Amino acid sequence: MQPKDKGSDDASQWTSSAAARPARPSGDDLSDDESSGVPRILPVMTSSVMDVINRRADKLADDLRSYLDDPDSRPGFAPYAQAYGTVASSSSLPAPKPSPDTGKRRKKPTMASVKDGMDTEAKDLGMKPGSVKQKGRWLDEVTASGSRIKVGDRAMQLLGQLSQVLIDAVTVNTQEIEAMVVNGRILVSANEAAAVAQLCSLELDKVLAKEAERTKDGDSGYFDAKKRRIGEVSVALAADDADDASDAEVRGMKRLSQIVMDVSQYPDQSEAVAAILATLRDTMVEETKIVKGGAPADVAALIHDDAYRGRIIAVDAYESGGKTVTTCSHAEQNLAYTLVLSGFKGGAQVAGGKRPCFACWMTLTVVNNAGFKLVFNQHLGGYWAGTTYRGLQRIVEKLGYSETQVKALLVQYADDDDFEQYITSLEEGVASHTVKLWDALADADSYSTEIASPTQSPPYSPPPPVMLKYVKNDAGDAPERVRVELLSGTTVTIGRAADADLQLQHTKVSRKAAEIGLGATGKARLIVLGKNITLSGKPLTVGEYELDFGAELTIGPYHFVVV
């Protein structure tokens, strides 16, 4: 069968071979003093773009080393350096084994038995029904989780950002869309079948590019910021030329540099991050739509099919009823069930725009502890009864657990001493703390039960790159390079000579006109070697000059500005 065109959304017919995949990370870890680099987790990209990203990642590595040697040399790096030493990456719970069921009548778990087990455990833990203001069941006291630096959770962060883009891109009023990276591809699902159907009609490359157009000042809140960030990363992955990059692409390259640096410190996330970035680039460059994967059993087979590496695949929602449709499973449960059916135990990560509810957290815990190495947000929220029993029941049945084993696992996982429910503190700089749920609900400006913890990243950002940007040529065309990044320790030669780094082909330009680089103060440093050079209209003689930001430099008929 021949592959359909790149816009196809039908999994049964899309059979083209996989695109080139990124090389596996090198595993270099900057926490080792003898390390000389950072993992290269980027997909195949334009060389100039990759060079800029990797140089900036190396600069971040240098900043970390400088900070460790002398904290006063990089005071702004303190939050990140502390995070690298204290933040734990996404990890999974210990894997307790279900007790053997020795009963003579070994019963399969039914929806009624799962419901009874969940409800009993929730009651024993002290959860109480919510109100009109906040549905679900909650403990009286919850943990308000503050914003945090997600250096160890970059894969989870990207999946959550993608989920938010998809939630806002569909017109269906969906409660949740989740994404899971597994074996070099991304699976997505929603609580509602109508939302899944709309996902497969999206022109996702255009949606992501649109999100990237907005600047930080244009964000109307937390959700806009999430969407913009992954939009910037996506357009940067598909950028053609670093020297002619748009503002959004430049911001995305900066974010990618930070991701590369963070993976060097937390290499256990490298495979997942590399797969997500490669899939995003394929989506942007090949303009692929989300694959209409179908039922979980159908998508389970696609997890092993190399033709779907680098694709985003939609998994059907689980609903029942006739005129009145009832949701039977949450989005992450649909994805977890697909993973179980696939039998793939090479590792997966799942995240969305919200915390997992109590039943979904229990579902994901069961799947992880069955050997599927599933990473997920372990800070669970409320208990939404009624729409999650079937989702959990079909998974434990597929795993072969009995009714008795399931009830024992529910008690074992939700340990009374360690069990916590989480809401989100919206105030910046506030550490996690315990709060009365009903008091928190009365303060909607400070707390939310609807979103996961915001990110603080990047709390440290190296100084923005200093560039010499071409403006115009009074006598003809632009030079081949219209934007030159200035780096410390290196100089860019400018002149009419063929071997000049920035060649300006005009008789009024000296063969060796000037050299420019980055001085010790962080400002552009110009060495004038030839004639016909002016700075803000003032002629320059042979010598050395420091150029401020915004300085206007003219070399012959060519006009530049320092940005």
C-alpha positions as CSV (number, residue, x, y, z in Angstrom):
1,M,0.0,0.0,0.0
2,Q,1.4,3.4,-0.9
3,P,1.6,6.1,1.8
4,K,-1.0,8.8,1.8
5,D,0.0,12.4,1.6
6,K,1.5,14.2,4.6
7,G,-1.9,15.6,5.6
8,S,-3.5,12.2,6.0
9,D,-5.2,11.4,9.4
10,D,-6.1,7.8,8.8
11,A,-3.9,5.4,10.7
12,S,-5.1,2.4,8.6
13,Q,-3.6,3.9,5.5
14,W,-0.6,6.0,6.7
15,T,2.3,3.7,6.1
16,S,5.3,5.9,5.0
17,S,8.6,5.2,6.5
18,A,9.8,7.1,9.6
19,A,11.7,10.3,9.2
20,A,15.3,10.5,10.3
21,R,15.6,10.2,14.1
22,P,17.8,12.2,16.4
23,A,21.0,10.5,17.6
24,R,20.8,9.0,21.0
25,P,22.1,11.4,23.7
26,S,25.7,11.1,24.6
27,G,25.1,10.9,28.3
28,D,27.6,13.6,29.2
29,D,26.7,15.0,32.5
30,L,28.0,18.4,33.7
31,S,27.8,17.3,37.3
32,D,30.9,15.4,36.5
33,D,33.9,17.8,36.5
34,E,35.6,15.9,33.7
35,S,32.6,16.3,31.4
36,S,33.3,18.3,28.2
37,G,29.9,18.7,26.7
38,V,26.2,18.3,27.0
39,P,23.9,15.7,25.5
40,R,22.9,16.3,21.9
41,I,19.2,15.6,22.0
42,L,18.1,17.7,19.1
43,P,16.6,16.2,16.0
44,V,18.1,16.7,12.5
45,M,17.9,20.5,12.0
46,T,19.4,23.3,9.9
47,S,23.1,23.4,10.9
48,S,23.2,27.1,11.7
49,V,20.2,26.8,14.0
50,M,21.7,23.8,15.8
51,D,25.0,25.6,16.2
52,V,23.3,28.5,17.9
53,I,21.4,26.3,20.2
54,N,24.4,24.2,21.2
55,R,26.7,27.2,21.6
56,R,24.2,28.8,24.0
57,A,23.8,25.5,25.9
58,D,27.6,25.4,26.2
59,K,27.5,28.9,27.5
60,L,25.0,27.9,30.2
61,A,27.3,25.0,31.1
62,D,30.2,27.5,31.4
63,D,28.0,29.7,33.6
64,L,27.3,26.7,35.9
65,R,30.9,25.9,36.2
66,S,31.8,29.5,36.9
67,Y,29.1,29.7,39.5
68,L,30.3,26.5,41.2
69,D,33.9,27.9,41.2
70,D,32.8,31.4,42.3
71,P,29.2,32.1,43.2
72,D,29.8,35.8,43.0
73,S,30.7,35.6,39.3
74,R,27.2,34.5,38.3
75,P,24.8,35.6,41.1
76,G,21.8,35.3,38.8
77,F,22.5,31.6,38.3
78,A,21.9,30.7,41.9
79,P,18.3,29.4,41.6
80,Y,19.3,27.1,38.8
81,A,22.5,25.9,40.4
82,Q,20.5,25.1,43.6
83,A,17.8,23.4,41.5
84,Y,20.4,21.2,39.8
85,G,21.5,20.0,43.2
86,T,18.1,19.6,44.9
87,V,15.3,19.1,42.4
88,A,14.4,15.5,41.8
89,S,13.4,14.4,38.3
90,S,10.1,12.7,37.6
91,S,10.2,9.3,39.3
92,S,7.8,6.5,39.9
93,L,6.5,5.0,43.1
94,P,8.0,1.8,44.4
95,A,6.4,-1.3,42.8
96,P,4.6,-3.3,45.5
97,K,3.4,-6.6,44.2
98,P,-0.3,-7.6,44.6
99,S,-0.8,-10.3,47.2
100,P,-1.6,-13.7,45.6
101,D,-5.3,-14.5,45.5
102,T,-5.6,-17.9,47.1
103,G,-9.4,-17.9,47.2
104,K,-11.2,-20.8,45.7
105,R,-13.5,-18.5,43.7
106,R,-11.1,-16.0,42.1
107,K,-13.4,-13.3,40.8
108,K,-12.6,-10.8,38.0
109,P,-12.8,-7.1,39.0
110,T,-16.1,-5.6,38.0
111,M,-17.0,-1.9,37.7
112,A,-19.1,-2.3,40.9
113,S,-16.2,-3.8,42.8
114,V,-13.8,-1.2,41.6
115,K,-16.3,1.6,42.5
116,D,-16.8,0.1,46.0
117,G,-13.0,-0.2,46.5
118,M,-12.3,3.4,45.4
119,D,-15.2,4.8,47.4
120,T,-14.3,2.9,50.5
121,E,-10.7,4.0,50.3
122,A,-11.6,7.6,49.7
123,K,-13.9,7.5,52.8
124,D,-11.2,5.9,54.9
125,L,-8.8,8.6,53.9
126,G,-11.2,11.2,55.0
127,M,-12.3,12.6,51.6
128,K,-15.5,14.6,51.6
129,P,-17.8,15.6,48.7
130,G,-17.2,19.0,47.3
131,S,-19.6,21.8,46.7
132,V,-21.0,23.8,43.8
133,K,-17.7,25.7,44.0
134,Q,-15.5,22.6,43.8
135,K,-16.8,19.2,42.8
136,G,-15.0,16.0,43.6
137,R,-14.0,14.6,47.0
138,W,-11.3,16.2,49.0
139,L,-9.4,16.0,52.3
140,D,-10.0,18.9,54.7
141,E,-6.3,19.8,54.5
142,V,-4.5,19.8,51.2
143,T,-1.0,20.7,50.1
144,A,-0.8,23.9,48.1
145,S,2.1,23.4,45.6
146,G,4.0,26.5,44.5
147,S,5.7,27.2,41.2
148,R,8.9,25.3,40.8
149,I,11.9,24.9,38.5
150,K,11.2,22.0,36.2
151,V,14.7,21.2,35.2
152,G,14.1,17.5,35.7
153,D,10.7,17.4,34.1
154,R,11.2,18.9,30.6
155,A,9.5,16.0,28.9
156,M,6.5,16.3,31.2
157,Q,6.5,20.1,30.8
158,L,6.4,19.8,27.0
159,L,3.6,17.3,27.1
160,G,1.6,19.5,29.4
161,Q,2.1,22.5,27.1
162,L,1.1,20.5,24.0
163,S,-2.0,19.3,25.8
164,Q,-3.0,22.9,26.6
165,V,-2.5,23.9,22.9
166,L,-4.9,21.1,21.9
167,I,-7.5,21.9,24.6
168,D,-7.8,25.5,23.4
169,A,-7.6,24.5,19.7
170,V,-10.8,22.4,19.7
171,T,-14.2,24.0,19.9
172,V,-15.6,21.2,22.1
173,N,-15.9,22.0,25.7
174,T,-13.5,19.3,26.8
175,Q,-12.6,18.6,30.5
176,E,-9.1,17.4,29.6
177,I,-6.7,16.4,26.8
178,E,-3.6,14.4,27.7
179,A,-0.4,13.5,25.8
180,M,1.9,10.5,26.3
181,V,5.3,10.0,24.7
182,V,6.1,6.4,24.0
183,N,8.6,4.6,21.7
184,G,9.4,7.7,19.6
185,R,5.8,9.0,19.1
186,I,3.2,10.9,21.0
187,L,-0.3,9.6,21.8
188,V,-3.1,12.0,22.7
189,S,-6.7,11.5,23.9
190,A,-9.5,13.4,25.5
191,N,-12.4,12.6,27.9
192,E,-14.9,13.1,25.1
193,A,-15.2,11.4,21.7
194,A,-16.2,14.7,20.0
195,A,-12.9,16.3,21.2
196,V,-10.8,13.4,19.8
197,A,-12.6,13.7,16.5
198,Q,-11.7,17.4,16.3
199,L,-8.1,16.8,17.2
200,C,-7.6,14.8,13.9
201,S,-8.8,17.8,11.8
202,L,-6.4,20.3,13.3
203,E,-3.6,21.8,11.2
204,L,-1.3,21.5,14.2
205,D,1.7,23.1,12.5
206,K,-0.3,26.3,11.9
207,V,-1.8,26.2,15.4
208,L,1.7,26.0,17.0
209,A,3.1,28.7,14.7
210,K,0.2,31.0,15.7
211,E,0.9,30.5,19.4
212,A,4.5,31.5,18.8
213,E,3.6,34.8,17.3
214,R,2.5,36.2,20.7
215,T,5.1,37.8,22.9
216,K,5.2,37.4,26.7
217,D,3.5,40.8,27.1
218,G,0.6,39.4,25.0
219,D,0.0,36.5,27.4
220,S,-3.3,36.8,29.2
221,G,-2.4,34.3,31.9
222,Y,-0.8,31.0,32.8
223,F,-2.4,29.0,29.9
224,D,-1.3,31.5,27.3
225,A,2.3,31.3,28.5
226,K,2.3,27.5,28.3
227,K,1.0,27.6,24.7
228,R,3.4,30.3,23.6
229,R,6.4,28.5,25.0
230,I,5.9,25.3,23.0
231,G,4.9,27.3,20.0
232,E,8.3,29.1,20.2
233,V,10.1,25.7,20.5
234,S,8.2,24.3,17.6
235,V,9.0,27.1,15.1
236,A,12.7,27.1,16.2
237,L,12.9,23.4,15.5
238,A,11.8,24.1,11.9
239,A,13.8,27.3,11.4
240,D,15.7,27.6,8.2
241,D,18.5,30.0,9.1
242,A,19.7,31.3,12.4
243,D,21.0,34.5,10.8
244,D,17.6,35.3,9.4
245,A,15.5,33.9,12.3
246,S,12.3,35.6,13.4
247,D,11.9,36.9,17.0
248,A,9.8,33.8,17.9
249,E,12.4,31.5,16.4
250,V,15.1,33.2,18.4
251,R,13.1,32.8,21.6
252,G,12.5,29.2,20.8
253,M,16.3,28.6,20.2
254,K,17.0,30.1,23.6
255,R,14.4,27.7,25.2
256,L,15.9,24.7,23.4
257,S,19.4,25.7,24.7
258,Q,18.0,25.6,28.2
259,I,16.3,22.2,27.6
260,V,19.7,20.8,26.3
261,M,21.4,22.1,29.4
262,D,18.8,20.6,31.7
263,V,18.9,17.2,30.1
264,S,22.7,17.2,30.7
265,Q,21.9,17.4,34.4
266,Y,19.0,14.9,34.3
267,P,19.9,12.5,31.5
268,D,17.2,10.1,32.5
269,Q,14.7,12.3,30.6
270,S,16.9,12.5,27.4
271,E,15.1,9.8,25.4
272,A,11.6,11.2,26.1
273,V,12.7,14.8,25.4
274,A,14.4,13.8,22.2
275,A,11.3,12.0,21.0
276,I,9.0,14.9,21.7
277,L,11.3,17.4,20.0
278,A,11.7,15.2,16.9
279,T,7.9,14.7,16.7
280,L,7.3,18.4,17.0
281,R,9.8,19.1,14.2
282,D,8.3,16.5,11.9
283,T,4.9,18.1,12.6
284,M,6.1,21.5,11.6
285,V,8.3,20.6,8.6
286,E,6.1,17.9,7.1
287,E,2.9,19.6,8.1
288,T,1.4,16.4,9.3
289,K,-2.0,16.1,10.9
290,I,-2.7,14.1,14.0
291,V,-3.3,10.5,13.0
292,K,-6.8,9.1,13.5
293,G,-5.6,6.1,15.5
294,G,-8.9,4.6,16.5
295,A,-9.6,2.4,19.5
296,P,-6.9,1.6,22.0
297,A,-6.4,-1.9,20.6
298,D,-5.7,-0.4,17.2
299,V,-3.3,2.3,18.5
300,A,-1.5,-0.3,20.6
301,A,-0.3,-1.9,17.4
302,L,1.0,1.4,16.1
303,I,3.2,1.9,19.1
304,H,5.4,-0.9,17.6
305,D,5.2,0.3,14.0
306,D,8.2,2.3,12.9
307,A,6.1,4.0,10.2
308,Y,4.5,6.0,13.1
309,R,7.7,7.1,14.7
310,G,7.6,10.9,14.9
311,R,3.8,11.1,14.6
312,I,1.1,12.3,17.0
313,I,-1.7,9.7,17.2
314,A,-5.2,10.2,18.6
315,V,-6.7,7.4,20.8
316,D,-10.5,7.2,20.9
317,A,-12.4,8.2,24.1
318,Y,-14.4,5.7,26.1
319,E,-18.1,6.7,26.2
320,S,-21.4,4.9,26.6
321,G,-25.1,5.6,26.2
322,G,-27.5,6.5,23.5
323,K,-29.1,10.0,23.5
324,T,-27.3,10.8,26.7
325,V,-23.6,10.1,26.3
326,T,-21.6,9.3,29.4
327,T,-17.8,9.5,29.8
328,C,-16.5,6.2,31.1
329,S,-12.8,7.0,31.3
330,H,-10.5,10.0,31.6
331,A,-8.0,10.9,28.9
332,E,-4.9,9.6,30.7
333,Q,-6.8,6.3,31.4
334,N,-7.4,5.9,27.7
335,L,-3.7,6.3,27.1
336,A,-2.7,4.0,29.9
337,Y,-5.0,1.3,28.7
338,T,-3.5,1.6,25.2
339,L,0.0,1.2,26.7
340,V,-1.1,-1.9,28.6
341,L,-2.6,-3.4,25.4
342,S,0.6,-2.7,23.5
343,G,2.7,-4.6,26.1
344,F,5.5,-2.0,25.5
345,K,7.6,-1.7,28.7
346,G,10.4,0.5,27.4
347,G,9.2,3.6,29.2
348,A,6.6,6.2,28.7
349,Q,5.6,9.6,30.2
350,V,2.1,11.1,30.3
351,A,0.9,14.6,31.2
352,G,-1.9,17.1,30.6
353,G,-3.1,20.5,31.6
354,K,-4.3,19.3,35.0
355,R,-3.2,17.1,37.8
356,P,-4.5,13.5,37.7
357,C,-7.5,13.0,39.8
358,F,-7.4,10.4,42.6
359,A,-8.8,7.6,40.3
360,C,-6.5,8.5,37.5
361,W,-3.5,8.7,39.8
362,M,-4.4,5.2,41.1
363,T,-4.8,4.0,37.5
364,L,-1.4,5.3,36.5
365,T,0.2,3.9,39.6
366,V,-1.2,0.4,38.9
367,V,0.1,0.5,35.3
368,N,3.6,1.7,36.4
369,N,3.9,-0.9,39.1
370,A,2.9,-3.6,36.6
371,G,6.2,-2.9,34.9
372,F,5.4,-0.4,32.3
373,K,7.8,2.3,33.6
374,L,5.2,5.0,33.2
375,V,6.2,8.5,34.5
376,F,3.4,10.8,35.6
377,N,2.6,13.7,37.9
378,Q,2.2,12.1,41.3
379,H,0.7,15.2,42.9
380,L,-2.9,14.2,42.6
381,G,-6.0,16.4,42.9
382,G,-9.5,15.6,43.8
383,Y,-11.5,12.4,43.4
384,W,-14.0,12.6,40.5
385,A,-16.4,9.7,41.0
386,G,-18.6,8.3,38.3
387,T,-16.5,8.9,35.2
388,T,-13.4,6.9,36.1
389,Y,-14.4,3.5,37.4
390,R,-14.7,1.8,34.0
391,G,-11.3,3.3,33.0
392,L,-9.6,1.7,36.0
393,Q,-11.7,-1.5,35.8
394,R,-10.7,-2.4,32.2
395,I,-7.0,-1.9,33.0
396,V,-6.9,-4.1,36.1
397,E,-8.9,-6.8,34.3
398,K,-6.4,-6.7,31.4
399,L,-3.5,-7.0,33.8
400,G,-5.1,-10.1,35.3
401,Y,-5.8,-8.9,38.8
402,S,-8.6,-10.4,40.8
403,E,-11.2,-8.4,42.6
404,T,-9.5,-9.2,45.9
405,Q,-6.1,-8.1,44.6
406,V,-7.5,-4.8,43.3
407,K,-9.0,-3.9,46.6
408,A,-5.7,-4.8,48.4
409,L,-3.7,-2.6,45.9
410,L,-6.0,0.4,46.5
411,V,-5.3,0.2,50.2
412,Q,-1.6,-0.4,49.7
413,Y,-1.1,2.6,47.3
414,A,-3.1,5.1,49.2
415,D,-1.1,4.8,52.4
416,D,-2.8,6.7,55.2
417,D,0.4,8.3,56.6
418,D,1.8,9.6,53.3
419,F,-1.3,10.3,51.3
420,E,-1.8,13.9,50.2
421,Q,-4.0,15.8,47.7
422,Y,-2.7,18.9,46.0
423,I,-4.0,22.2,44.8
424,T,-1.9,25.0,43.2
425,S,-0.6,28.1,44.8
426,L,-0.7,31.0,42.3
427,E,1.5,33.3,44.3
428,E,5.1,33.6,43.0
429,G,7.9,32.7,45.3
430,V,5.6,30.8,47.8
431,A,6.9,27.4,49.0
432,S,4.5,24.4,49.2
433,H,2.4,24.6,52.3
434,T,-0.6,23.0,53.9
435,V,-3.9,24.8,53.7
436,K,-7.6,24.2,54.5
437,L,-9.2,23.4,51.2
438,W,-12.4,25.4,51.9
439,D,-10.3,28.5,52.9
440,A,-8.3,28.1,49.7
441,L,-11.4,28.0,47.6
442,A,-12.5,31.3,49.0
443,D,-9.3,32.9,47.7
444,A,-9.4,32.2,44.0
445,D,-6.6,34.7,43.3
446,S,-4.1,32.7,45.4
447,Y,-5.1,29.1,44.8
448,S,-6.5,26.9,42.0
449,T,-7.7,23.3,41.8
450,E,-7.8,23.4,38.0
451,I,-4.1,23.5,37.0
452,A,-0.9,21.9,37.8
453,S,2.0,23.8,39.4
454,P,3.3,26.6,37.2
455,T,6.9,26.6,36.1
456,Q,9.4,29.1,37.4
457,S,11.7,28.4,34.5
458,P,13.8,30.0,33.4
459,P,14.5,31.9,36.6
460,Y,18.0,32.4,35.3
461,S,18.7,33.5,31.8
462,P,22.1,34.4,30.5
463,P,22.5,37.8,29.0
464,P,20.7,37.9,25.6
465,P,23.1,37.4,22.7
466,V,24.7,40.5,21.3
467,M,24.4,40.7,17.5
468,L,25.5,42.9,14.7
469,K,22.4,43.2,12.5
470,Y,22.3,44.4,8.9
471,V,20.0,47.3,8.2
472,K,20.5,48.5,4.6
473,N,23.0,49.0,1.8
474,D,22.9,52.5,0.1
475,A,24.6,51.1,-3.0
476,G,23.1,47.6,-3.6
477,D,22.2,44.3,-2.1
478,A,22.5,42.9,1.4
479,P,25.5,40.8,2.4
480,E,25.2,37.1,2.6
481,R,25.1,37.2,6.4
482,V,22.5,39.7,7.7
483,R,22.9,38.9,11.4
484,V,26.1,38.0,13.2
485,E,26.2,36.8,16.8
486,L,29.1,38.1,18.8
487,L,30.7,35.7,21.2
488,S,33.4,36.2,23.9
489,G,36.8,34.8,22.9
490,T,36.1,35.0,19.2
491,T,36.2,37.8,16.6
492,V,34.4,38.3,13.3
493,T,36.5,39.7,10.5
494,I,34.8,42.3,8.2
495,G,36.0,43.5,4.9
496,R,36.0,43.2,1.1
497,A,38.4,40.2,1.1
498,A,37.0,36.9,0.1
499,D,38.2,35.2,3.3
500,A,36.4,37.8,5.6
501,D,33.8,36.3,7.9
502,L,31.4,39.1,6.9
503,Q,32.2,39.9,3.4
504,L,31.1,43.4,2.1
505,Q,31.6,43.6,-1.6
506,H,32.0,47.3,-2.4
507,T,35.0,49.5,-3.3
508,K,34.4,51.8,-0.4
509,V,35.0,48.9,2.0
510,S,38.6,48.1,2.9
511,R,39.9,44.6,2.2
512,K,40.4,44.3,6.0
513,A,38.0,46.8,7.4
514,A,37.4,45.7,11.0
515,E,37.1,43.0,13.5
516,I,34.2,42.7,16.0
517,G,33.6,40.5,19.0
518,L,32.3,40.6,22.6
519,G,34.3,42.4,25.1
520,A,34.9,41.6,28.8
521,T,32.1,44.0,29.8
522,G,29.5,42.1,27.7
523,K,29.3,44.9,25.1
524,A,30.4,44.7,21.4
525,R,34.1,45.4,20.9
526,L,35.1,46.9,17.5
527,I,38.6,47.1,16.2
528,V,38.9,49.5,13.2
529,L,41.5,48.5,10.7
530,G,40.4,50.3,7.5
531,K,38.7,53.4,6.2
532,N,35.1,54.7,5.7
533,I,33.7,53.5,9.0
534,T,31.4,55.6,11.2
535,L,29.7,55.1,14.5
536,S,26.4,57.0,14.8
537,G,27.6,59.3,12.1
538,K,31.0,60.0,13.6
539,P,34.0,58.9,11.5
540,L,36.3,56.4,13.2
541,T,40.0,56.1,12.9
542,V,42.1,53.0,13.4
543,G,41.7,51.8,16.9
544,E,39.5,50.0,19.4
545,Y,35.9,51.0,20.4
546,E,33.2,49.7,22.7
547,L,29.7,49.8,21.1
548,D,26.6,50.2,23.2
549,F,23.3,48.5,22.5
550,G,21.6,50.2,19.6
551,A,24.8,51.7,18.3
552,E,24.6,52.4,14.5
553,L,27.7,51.3,12.6
554,T,28.4,52.2,8.9
555,I,31.1,50.5,6.9
556,G,31.2,51.9,3.4
557,P,27.6,51.9,2.1
558,Y,26.5,49.2,4.5
559,H,24.5,50.1,7.6
560,F,24.4,47.9,10.8
561,V,23.0,48.2,14.3
562,V,24.1,46.4,17.5
563,V,21.2,44.5,19.0
